[in-house]
Amino acid sequence: MATSSTFLRDAWLIAGFDLRESIRTRRALVLALLYLLVASITSYIYVEVVRFAQEATSEVIAGMSDAGDKIAAASAAGAAEAAGYSGLLYVIAGGDQAIANHLATYPPMVLVFAWFSLGALPWLIALTSYDLVAGDLHLRTVRFVALRTSRGAFVLGKLLSQVLLVALIAGLGMLPVLLIGGVYLPRFDVVDTVLALLRAWPILALFAFAVLGPVACASQLVRGPGAARALATFFLFVLWILGIWSAFAPGLSALRWLTPFAYKTYFFHPDLLYRLMNAAGCAALCAGYTWLGFQVFRRRDL
């Protein structure tokens, strides 16, 4: 039996090799393009909403003749905008005022990018990472790897390569936020935005662990990539429904922690301990689902 150091070394070797191979595939290109598209669309929508609100307010104020009325109208518009934004953050935070206050520390454009990214990542990962094990089973290349290392190291390495790939693409997705914000927003704070994006980057990578758990499970249960893609998408859809159902079913709220979608909000809790516990929950969810799939893969005839 391989020692723990050998196990981890083999897993990192497999992760590095698979990451280099993945970057050169169309799958990585598709994931990068889809993610860039999501980042660009959400950033542009935010810019257009801000521009529309500013133009509407300016038109109303310009129609007033009295200077005092203009000042009062501008103050009222600013207060209404702040109140509306605070209410939106309260809804996003699931009614937790502490989380809503912490969300307010992020620039709105970064928050829009991060929140929509967290919403899109599960489905993008399901459509691009489904064959992390099933692809090698289908091509039978896993037989050559199994001669040199354990199946556990193989699965862990493939899983880590996908997390690193998502982290790289998430970093790439920050570029449209900076570009669109810098071009279209008149008072765009580049430094503050970059720092906020760097705060959001590990959130996206850690959330990928929670999503990759069910995907890795599905990829180990079947041999063909097509079946793995369908099963991974089905798993995530069922978990999404479970998360919604448990949120409204009395006494079943604990079931939502079995879904990756329950871990989005607490990454924005002001208490570091809560954020660390949330990250540990993502890792545990990934490990649990991957382990379930591994019980089939470890006995599979390669």
Residue frames relative to the residue before (quaternion, step in Angstrom):
aa qw qx qy qz dx dy dz
M 1.0000 0.0000 0.0000 0.0000 0.00 0.00 0.00
A 0.4836 -0.6867 0.4646 0.2807 3.54 -0.90 0.96
T 0.4858 -0.6408 0.5067 0.3108 3.56 -1.11 0.69
S 0.6663 -0.5132 0.3543 0.4087 3.57 -1.28 0.37
S 0.6384 0.5261 -0.3369 0.4497 3.61 1.02 -0.76
T 0.6506 0.4985 -0.3118 0.4805 3.58 1.02 -0.78
F 0.6198 0.5517 -0.3313 0.4492 3.55 1.03 -0.82
L 0.7014 0.4569 -0.2713 0.4751 3.58 0.83 -0.99
R 0.6286 0.5313 -0.3413 0.4540 3.59 1.01 -0.77
D 0.6626 0.4984 -0.3034 0.4696 3.57 0.94 -0.88
A 0.6380 0.5313 -0.3287 0.4501 3.57 1.00 -0.83
W 0.6779 0.4783 -0.2980 0.4720 3.60 0.96 -0.85
L 0.6168 0.5327 -0.3476 0.4636 3.59 1.04 -0.68
I 0.6646 0.4863 -0.2990 0.4820 3.57 0.94 -0.87
A 0.6406 0.5297 -0.3258 0.4505 3.58 1.00 -0.84
G 0.6770 0.4928 -0.2969 0.4589 3.58 0.91 -0.90
F 0.6616 0.4965 -0.3086 0.4696 3.56 0.93 -0.87
D 0.6843 0.4846 -0.2950 0.4581 3.59 0.86 -0.93
L 0.6237 0.5326 -0.3460 0.4556 3.59 1.05 -0.71
R 0.6587 0.4977 -0.3144 0.4686 3.59 0.92 -0.86
E 0.6621 0.4924 -0.3067 0.4745 3.57 0.99 -0.77
S 0.6585 0.5291 -0.3128 0.4343 3.59 0.97 -0.85
I 0.6277 0.5581 -0.3400 0.4229 3.57 1.02 -0.82
R 0.7125 0.4486 -0.2563 0.4747 3.58 1.10 -0.65
T 0.5999 0.5810 -0.3610 0.4151 3.61 1.23 0.03
R 0.6222 -0.5335 0.4222 0.3873 3.53 -1.32 0.30
R 0.5633 0.6117 -0.3861 0.3993 3.57 1.15 -0.57
A 0.6743 0.4728 -0.2914 0.4867 3.58 0.92 -0.89
L 0.6331 0.5302 -0.3318 0.4561 3.57 1.02 -0.76
V 0.6528 0.5067 -0.3117 0.4689 3.57 0.96 -0.85
L 0.6534 0.5066 -0.3147 0.4662 3.59 0.93 -0.89
A 0.6611 0.5041 -0.3104 0.4609 3.58 0.93 -0.86
L 0.6740 0.4946 -0.3002 0.4594 3.59 0.90 -0.89
L 0.6552 0.5035 -0.3167 0.4657 3.58 0.97 -0.84
Y 0.6706 0.4923 -0.3036 0.4644 3.56 0.95 -0.83
L 0.6373 0.5093 -0.3236 0.4794 3.58 1.01 -0.77
L 0.6261 0.5344 -0.3333 0.4597 3.57 1.07 -0.72
V 0.6502 0.5044 -0.3139 0.4735 3.58 0.95 -0.87
A 0.6694 0.4985 -0.3008 0.4614 3.59 0.90 -0.92
S 0.6693 0.5007 -0.3021 0.4583 3.59 0.95 -0.84
I 0.6699 0.5005 -0.3073 0.4541 3.58 0.90 -0.91
T 0.6830 0.4791 -0.3025 0.4610 3.59 0.83 -0.93
S 0.6504 0.5067 -0.3241 0.4639 3.60 0.97 -0.76
Y 0.6752 0.4875 -0.3029 0.4634 3.58 0.93 -0.84
I 0.6184 0.5309 -0.3467 0.4642 3.60 1.04 -0.74
Y 0.6415 0.5169 -0.3294 0.4613 3.57 0.96 -0.83
V 0.6520 0.5169 -0.3180 0.4545 3.58 0.91 -0.90
E 0.6731 0.4956 -0.2975 0.4613 3.59 0.94 -0.88
V 0.6330 0.5170 -0.3378 0.4668 3.61 1.00 -0.74
V 0.6533 0.5005 -0.3134 0.4739 3.59 0.94 -0.86
R 0.6620 0.5033 -0.3139 0.4582 3.59 0.91 -0.88
F 0.6524 0.5151 -0.3198 0.4547 3.60 0.94 -0.86
A 0.6670 0.4996 -0.3075 0.4593 3.58 0.92 -0.89
Q 0.6654 0.4994 -0.3088 0.4611 3.59 0.95 -0.82
E 0.6631 0.4984 -0.3112 0.4638 3.59 0.96 -0.81
A 0.6475 0.5124 -0.3263 0.4601 3.58 0.98 -0.81
T 0.6595 0.4987 -0.3060 0.4719 3.57 0.95 -0.83
S 0.6557 0.5151 -0.3137 0.4543 3.59 0.95 -0.85
E 0.6474 0.5225 -0.3266 0.4486 3.59 0.97 -0.77
V 0.6550 0.5038 -0.3143 0.4673 3.56 0.98 -0.85
I 0.6849 0.4791 -0.2908 0.4656 3.58 0.88 -0.93
A 0.6402 0.5366 -0.3301 0.4395 3.60 1.00 -0.78
G 0.6562 0.5254 -0.3131 0.4419 3.59 1.11 -0.56
M 0.6000 0.5535 -0.3609 0.4510 3.58 1.24 -0.12
S 0.3572 -0.7574 0.5118 0.1917 3.55 -0.98 0.83
D 0.6885 0.4748 -0.2832 0.4695 3.56 1.04 -0.72
A 0.4819 -0.6895 0.4644 0.2769 3.59 -0.85 1.00
G 0.6384 0.5332 -0.3250 0.4500 3.56 1.03 -0.76
D 0.6398 0.5160 -0.3199 0.4713 3.56 1.05 -0.78
K 0.6275 0.5386 -0.3392 0.4484 3.58 1.02 -0.73
I 0.6591 0.5021 -0.3092 0.4668 3.57 0.95 -0.90
A 0.6637 0.5062 -0.3001 0.4616 3.56 0.96 -0.90
A 0.6559 0.5119 -0.3093 0.4604 3.58 0.99 -0.85
A 0.6487 0.5105 -0.3176 0.4666 3.57 0.99 -0.83
S 0.6515 0.5091 -0.3112 0.4685 3.58 1.01 -0.81
A 0.6600 0.5030 -0.3051 0.4672 3.57 0.99 -0.85
A 0.6421 0.5206 -0.3248 0.4595 3.58 1.01 -0.79
G 0.6531 0.5078 -0.3136 0.4661 3.57 1.00 -0.81
A 0.6552 0.5037 -0.3122 0.4686 3.56 1.00 -0.82
A 0.6507 0.5104 -0.3153 0.4654 3.59 1.00 -0.81
E 0.6424 0.5198 -0.3211 0.4627 3.57 1.02 -0.79
A 0.6622 0.5026 -0.3024 0.4663 3.57 0.97 -0.87
A 0.6601 0.5043 -0.3073 0.4643 3.57 0.98 -0.86
G 0.6559 0.5111 -0.3127 0.4590 3.58 1.00 -0.80
Y 0.6579 0.5017 -0.3081 0.4696 3.56 0.99 -0.82
S 0.6386 0.5182 -0.3237 0.4678 3.59 1.02 -0.80
G 0.6474 0.5157 -0.3165 0.4635 3.58 1.03 -0.77
L 0.6355 0.5244 -0.3213 0.4669 3.56 1.05 -0.76
L 0.6491 0.5079 -0.3127 0.4722 3.58 0.98 -0.83
Y 0.6260 0.5388 -0.3358 0.4528 3.58 1.05 -0.74
V 0.6485 0.5022 -0.3121 0.4794 3.58 1.04 -0.77
I 0.6492 0.5141 -0.3139 0.4645 3.59 0.94 -0.90
A 0.6915 0.4824 -0.2693 0.4654 3.57 1.02 -0.83
G 0.4777 -0.6975 0.4278 0.3198 3.60 1.24 0.06
G 0.6977 -0.4831 0.2637 0.4586 3.55 1.13 0.65
D 0.5446 0.5884 -0.4075 0.4372 3.59 1.27 0.21
Q 0.3394 -0.7857 0.4807 0.1907 3.57 -0.34 1.27
A 0.6087 0.5598 -0.3583 0.4333 3.61 1.08 -0.68
I 0.6647 0.4763 -0.2992 0.4916 3.58 0.97 -0.85
A 0.6283 0.5387 -0.3385 0.4477 3.59 0.99 -0.81
N 0.6523 0.5056 -0.3163 0.4679 3.60 0.98 -0.80
H 0.6610 0.4903 -0.3127 0.4743 3.59 1.02 -0.74
L 0.6017 0.5516 -0.3560 0.4549 3.59 1.06 -0.67
A 0.6364 0.5532 -0.3251 0.4281 3.57 1.07 -0.72
T 0.5885 0.5757 -0.3793 0.4224 3.61 1.21 -0.28
Y 0.6154 0.5197 -0.3454 0.4816 3.59 1.25 -0.24
P 0.5166 -0.5893 0.4997 0.3691 3.61 -1.05 0.58
P 0.5909 -0.6185 0.3708 0.3616 3.63 -0.87 0.87
M 0.6562 0.5224 -0.3259 0.4363 3.60 0.92 -0.81
V 0.6512 0.4960 -0.3096 0.4839 3.59 1.04 -0.77
L 0.6447 0.5252 -0.3222 0.4525 3.57 0.99 -0.81
V 0.6312 0.5174 -0.3280 0.4756 3.58 1.00 -0.78
F 0.6536 0.5133 -0.3083 0.4629 3.57 0.94 -0.90
A 0.6913 0.4841 -0.2884 0.4522 3.60 0.83 -0.99
W 0.6900 0.4954 -0.2990 0.4348 3.59 0.85 -0.93
F 0.6807 0.4586 -0.2933 0.4902 3.58 0.95 -0.82
S 0.5995 0.5500 -0.3588 0.4576 3.59 1.11 -0.57
L 0.6530 0.5049 -0.3069 0.4738 3.57 0.98 -0.85
G 0.6620 0.5011 -0.3047 0.4668 3.57 1.11 -0.63
A 0.7251 0.4413 -0.2430 0.4694 3.58 1.04 -0.74
L 0.5617 0.6579 -0.3823 0.3247 3.60 1.06 -0.70
P 0.6400 0.5351 -0.3717 0.4073 3.68 0.77 -0.78
W 0.7200 0.4408 -0.2574 0.4702 3.56 0.87 -0.91
L 0.6196 0.5185 -0.3481 0.4755 3.59 1.07 -0.61
I 0.6592 0.5005 -0.3102 0.4677 3.59 0.96 -0.83
A 0.6427 0.5287 -0.3257 0.4487 3.58 0.98 -0.84
L 0.7177 0.4524 -0.2505 0.4663 3.58 1.04 -0.75
T 0.7708 0.3496 -0.1922 0.4968 3.60 1.17 -0.31
S 0.7529 0.3736 -0.2079 0.5004 3.63 1.14 -0.50
Y 0.3623 0.7814 -0.4548 0.2263 3.56 1.27 0.08
D 0.7534 0.4049 -0.2150 0.4714 3.61 1.03 -0.71
L 0.2502 0.8081 -0.5096 0.1572 3.60 1.13 0.46
V 0.7524 0.2173 -0.1626 0.6002 3.59 1.20 -0.50
A 0.6464 0.5540 -0.3252 0.4118 3.58 0.93 -0.90
G 0.6091 0.5665 -0.3598 0.4226 3.59 1.06 -0.65
D 0.6878 0.4562 -0.2768 0.4922 3.57 0.97 -0.84
L 0.6062 0.5336 -0.3560 0.4702 3.58 1.13 -0.57
H 0.6583 0.5211 -0.3034 0.4506 3.54 0.98 -0.86
L 0.7392 0.3930 -0.2168 0.5022 3.59 0.97 -0.89
R 0.3886 -0.7523 0.4369 0.3036 3.57 1.36 -0.21
T 0.3891 0.7304 -0.4800 0.2909 3.59 1.21 0.35
V 0.5373 0.6368 -0.4011 0.3807 3.57 1.21 -0.41
R 0.5564 0.6181 -0.3953 0.3901 3.60 1.16 -0.47
F 0.6698 0.4939 -0.3056 0.4626 3.60 0.99 -0.76
V 0.6378 0.5118 -0.3237 0.4758 3.59 1.09 -0.71
A 0.6492 0.5490 -0.3147 0.4220 3.57 1.00 -0.87
L 0.6073 0.5550 -0.3583 0.4414 3.60 1.20 -0.39
R 0.7548 0.4015 -0.1898 0.4827 3.57 1.18 -0.55
T 0.8016 0.0830 -0.0396 0.5907 3.59 1.16 -0.40
S 0.6253 -0.5460 0.3989 0.3895 3.56 -1.29 0.09
R 0.6073 -0.5530 0.4213 0.3844 3.53 -1.25 0.38
G 0.6046 0.5618 -0.3551 0.4390 3.58 1.10 -0.63
A 0.6580 0.4916 -0.3061 0.4812 3.59 0.94 -0.86
F 0.6142 0.5511 -0.3415 0.4499 3.57 1.07 -0.74
V 0.6898 0.4700 -0.2853 0.4712 3.61 0.82 -0.98
L 0.6580 0.5055 -0.3170 0.4594 3.59 0.91 -0.88
G 0.6530 0.5161 -0.3177 0.4542 3.59 0.95 -0.81
K 0.6546 0.5019 -0.3109 0.4722 3.57 0.96 -0.85
L 0.6430 0.5263 -0.3168 0.4573 3.56 1.04 -0.81
L 0.6728 0.4943 -0.2981 0.4628 3.58 0.89 -0.90
S 0.6204 0.5475 -0.3506 0.4386 3.59 1.02 -0.71
Q 0.6651 0.4954 -0.3065 0.4673 3.59 1.04 -0.76
V 0.6185 0.5245 -0.3469 0.4712 3.59 1.07 -0.67
L 0.6592 0.4991 -0.3043 0.4730 3.59 0.96 -0.85
L 0.6301 0.5294 -0.3327 0.4604 3.57 1.05 -0.77
V 0.6572 0.4973 -0.3094 0.4744 3.58 0.94 -0.88
A 0.6395 0.5275 -0.3294 0.4519 3.60 0.99 -0.81
L 0.6517 0.5105 -0.3141 0.4647 3.59 0.97 -0.83
I 0.6924 0.4674 -0.2807 0.4725 3.56 0.89 -0.93
A 0.6077 0.5378 -0.3548 0.4643 3.60 1.09 -0.65
G 0.6374 0.5115 -0.3238 0.4767 3.57 1.03 -0.73
L 0.6393 0.5182 -0.3156 0.4724 3.56 1.04 -0.77
G 0.6517 0.5439 -0.3128 0.4262 3.56 1.08 -0.75
M 0.5612 0.6045 -0.3918 0.4077 3.59 1.23 -0.21
L 0.5493 0.6518 -0.3892 0.3491 3.57 1.16 -0.51
P 0.6609 0.4907 -0.3444 0.4515 3.67 0.85 -0.76
V 0.5966 0.5623 -0.3710 0.4362 3.60 1.07 -0.64
L 0.6906 0.4671 -0.2750 0.4789 3.57 0.89 -0.93
L 0.6763 0.5092 -0.2980 0.4410 3.57 0.93 -0.90
I 0.7070 0.4495 -0.2683 0.4756 3.58 0.78 -1.03
G 0.6551 0.5103 -0.3175 0.4579 3.58 0.95 -0.81
G 0.6755 0.5032 -0.2923 0.4528 3.57 0.96 -0.87
V 0.6951 0.4755 -0.2757 0.4634 3.58 1.05 -0.73
Y 0.8184 0.3303 -0.1322 0.4513 3.57 0.80 -1.01
L 0.7024 0.4285 -0.2879 0.4900 3.63 1.09 -0.46
P 0.4268 -0.7432 0.4493 0.2523 3.62 -0.64 1.05
R 0.7785 0.2370 -0.1367 0.5649 3.61 1.01 -0.74
F 0.1846 0.8082 -0.5289 0.1820 3.54 0.67 1.12
D 0.2357 -0.7761 0.5751 0.1065 3.57 -0.68 1.17
V 0.2939 -0.7992 0.5000 0.1576 3.57 -0.19 1.29
V 0.6753 0.5082 -0.3048 0.4391 3.59 0.84 -0.99
D 0.6712 0.4946 -0.2989 0.4642 3.58 0.88 -0.95
T 0.6542 0.5152 -0.3091 0.4594 3.58 1.01 -0.81
V 0.6473 0.5140 -0.3213 0.4622 3.59 0.94 -0.86
L 0.6619 0.5028 -0.3082 0.4628 3.60 0.91 -0.88
A 0.6629 0.4933 -0.3084 0.4713 3.58 1.00 -0.80
L 0.6311 0.5224 -0.3325 0.4671 3.59 1.04 -0.70
L 0.6423 0.5108 -0.3209 0.4729 3.57 1.05 -0.72
R 0.6200 0.5162 -0.3398 0.4834 3.58 1.15 -0.53
A 0.6942 0.4772 -0.2729 0.4647 3.58 1.05 -0.74
W 0.5445 0.6642 -0.3910 0.3308 3.60 1.13 -0.60
P 0.7060 0.4340 -0.3055 0.4690 3.68 0.71 -0.86
I 0.5637 0.5887 -0.3939 0.4249 3.60 1.13 -0.49
L 0.6692 0.4956 -0.2971 0.4673 3.57 0.93 -0.90
A 0.6642 0.5039 -0.3073 0.4587 3.59 0.98 -0.84
L 0.6760 0.4823 -0.2968 0.4715 3.60 0.94 -0.85
F 0.6304 0.5237 -0.3346 0.4652 3.58 1.03 -0.71
A 0.5821 0.5873 -0.3682 0.4251 3.58 1.14 -0.60
F 0.5708 0.5821 -0.3810 0.4361 3.61 1.12 -0.61
A 0.6775 0.5030 -0.2976 0.4466 3.58 0.86 -1.00
V 0.6798 0.4828 -0.2889 0.4704 3.58 1.01 -0.78
L 0.6780 0.5158 -0.2991 0.4298 3.57 0.94 -0.87
G 0.5168 0.6465 -0.4188 0.3737 3.61 1.17 -0.35
P 0.7159 0.4130 -0.2603 0.4992 3.64 0.66 -1.01
V 0.6333 0.5293 -0.3381 0.4522 3.60 1.04 -0.74
A 0.6600 0.4936 -0.3033 0.4782 3.59 0.98 -0.84
C 0.6062 0.5469 -0.3474 0.4612 3.57 1.07 -0.70
A 0.6794 0.4850 -0.2910 0.4675 3.57 0.83 -0.96
S 0.6683 0.5223 -0.3061 0.4323 3.58 0.96 -0.83
Q 0.6838 0.4685 -0.2860 0.4809 3.60 1.17 -0.47
L 0.6293 0.5742 -0.3302 0.4066 3.58 1.20 -0.41
V 0.7757 0.2563 -0.1237 0.5633 3.59 1.15 -0.60
R 0.4854 -0.6841 0.4735 0.2685 3.55 -1.25 0.37
G 0.7409 0.4201 -0.2381 0.4668 3.61 0.97 -0.73
P 0.5575 -0.6248 0.4281 0.3399 3.62 -1.01 0.73
G 0.6347 0.5394 -0.3400 0.4366 3.59 1.00 -0.76
A 0.6677 0.4813 -0.2941 0.4858 3.56 0.95 -0.86
A 0.6296 0.5350 -0.3328 0.4547 3.59 1.05 -0.73
R 0.6454 0.5154 -0.3237 0.4617 3.60 0.96 -0.81
A 0.6723 0.4922 -0.2988 0.4654 3.58 0.89 -0.92
L 0.6827 0.4893 -0.2913 0.4579 3.58 0.92 -0.90
A 0.6405 0.5203 -0.3299 0.4585 3.61 0.98 -0.79
T 0.6581 0.4944 -0.3067 0.4779 3.59 0.94 -0.87
F 0.6457 0.5160 -0.3155 0.4662 3.58 1.01 -0.83
F 0.6291 0.5374 -0.3310 0.4538 3.60 0.94 -0.85
L 0.6973 0.4702 -0.2824 0.4615 3.57 0.80 -0.98
F 0.6313 0.5255 -0.3371 0.4600 3.59 1.02 -0.73
V 0.6466 0.5065 -0.3149 0.4755 3.59 0.98 -0.84
L 0.6672 0.4933 -0.3022 0.4693 3.59 0.94 -0.84
W 0.6132 0.5394 -0.3403 0.4662 3.58 1.10 -0.66
I 0.6524 0.4948 -0.3000 0.4895 3.57 0.99 -0.88
L 0.6372 0.5324 -0.3212 0.4554 3.58 1.00 -0.86
G 0.6481 0.5248 -0.3183 0.4508 3.57 0.99 -0.81
I 0.6634 0.4865 -0.3017 0.4818 3.59 0.98 -0.84
W 0.6689 0.5134 -0.3000 0.4461 3.57 0.90 -0.95
S 0.6911 0.4846 -0.2904 0.4507 3.59 0.86 -0.91
A 0.6056 0.5674 -0.3578 0.4282 3.58 1.16 -0.53
F 0.7658 0.3390 -0.1812 0.5155 3.60 1.12 -0.61
A 0.6168 0.5324 -0.3506 0.4617 3.61 1.26 -0.10
P 0.4067 -0.7252 0.4955 0.2515 3.63 -0.57 1.07
G 0.8197 0.2530 -0.1965 0.4749 3.53 -0.96 0.91
L 0.7163 0.4211 -0.2502 0.4971 3.59 1.23 -0.17
S 0.3354 0.7849 -0.4764 0.2111 3.58 1.23 0.23
A 0.5940 0.5913 -0.3667 0.4038 3.60 1.13 -0.57
L 0.5716 0.6168 -0.3773 0.3879 3.59 1.16 -0.50
R 0.5796 0.6104 -0.3861 0.3774 3.58 1.11 -0.54
W 0.6136 0.5577 -0.3556 0.4312 3.60 1.19 -0.47
L 0.5688 0.5569 -0.3898 0.4631 3.57 1.30 0.04
T 0.6736 0.4530 -0.2815 0.5117 3.57 1.29 -0.07
P 0.5241 -0.6437 0.4415 0.3406 3.63 -0.99 0.63
F 0.6042 0.6072 -0.3526 0.3767 3.58 1.15 -0.56
A 0.5974 0.5834 -0.3628 0.4138 3.60 1.22 -0.32
Y 0.6821 0.5333 -0.2743 0.4185 3.58 1.21 -0.42
K 0.4514 0.7090 -0.4536 0.2965 3.60 1.20 0.07
T 0.7250 0.4996 -0.2690 0.3904 3.55 0.71 -1.10
Y 0.7229 0.4858 -0.2728 0.4087 3.57 0.81 -0.98
F 0.4832 0.6160 -0.4611 0.4177 3.59 1.21 0.11
F 0.7155 0.4147 -0.2372 0.5097 3.57 1.25 -0.37
H 0.3678 0.7159 -0.5093 0.3047 3.58 1.18 0.48
P 0.5132 -0.6702 0.4295 0.3207 3.64 -0.92 0.80
D 0.6499 0.5047 -0.3179 0.4710 3.61 1.14 -0.53
L 0.4589 -0.7062 0.4702 0.2638 3.59 -0.69 1.10
L 0.6089 0.5685 -0.3556 0.4238 3.60 1.03 -0.74
Y 0.6456 0.5126 -0.3184 0.4680 3.59 0.97 -0.82
R 0.6598 0.5047 -0.3137 0.4599 3.57 0.97 -0.84
L 0.6529 0.5023 -0.3150 0.4714 3.59 1.02 -0.79
M 0.6389 0.5107 -0.3217 0.4769 3.58 1.02 -0.76
N 0.6359 0.5235 -0.3259 0.4641 3.56 1.04 -0.74
A 0.6420 0.5088 -0.3157 0.4788 3.58 1.02 -0.81
A 0.6449 0.5075 -0.3167 0.4757 3.59 1.03 -0.82
G 0.6230 0.5407 -0.3339 0.4560 3.57 1.09 -0.69
C 0.6297 0.5227 -0.3277 0.4720 3.60 1.04 -0.77
A 0.6647 0.4941 -0.3017 0.4722 3.57 0.96 -0.89
A 0.6565 0.5059 -0.3117 0.4646 3.60 0.99 -0.84
L 0.6381 0.5209 -0.3294 0.4616 3.58 0.99 -0.78
C 0.6409 0.5177 -0.3119 0.4733 3.55 1.01 -0.84
A 0.6744 0.4988 -0.2942 0.4581 3.57 0.90 -0.94
G 0.6629 0.5288 -0.3086 0.4310 3.57 0.96 -0.86
Y 0.7034 0.4435 -0.2729 0.4838 3.58 0.82 -0.94
T 0.6348 0.5199 -0.3369 0.4618 3.59 1.00 -0.76
W 0.6380 0.5314 -0.3196 0.4565 3.58 1.02 -0.82
L 0.6277 0.5321 -0.3383 0.4565 3.60 1.01 -0.78
G 0.6813 0.4684 -0.2890 0.4826 3.57 0.91 -0.85
F 0.6293 0.5611 -0.3307 0.4239 3.55 1.08 -0.74
Q 0.5780 0.5900 -0.3802 0.4163 3.59 1.14 -0.52
V 0.6612 0.4438 -0.2953 0.5279 3.58 1.20 -0.46
F 0.6753 0.5166 -0.2997 0.4328 3.57 0.90 -0.94
R 0.6512 0.5414 -0.3313 0.4161 3.60 0.95 -0.79
R 0.7276 0.3917 -0.2323 0.5130 3.60 1.19 -0.50
R 0.4844 0.6964 -0.4228 0.3187 3.57 1.28 -0.07
D 0.4362 -0.6606 0.5471 0.2722 3.52 -1.14 0.72
L 0.2729 -0.7967 0.5215 0.1371 3.56 -0.52 1.17
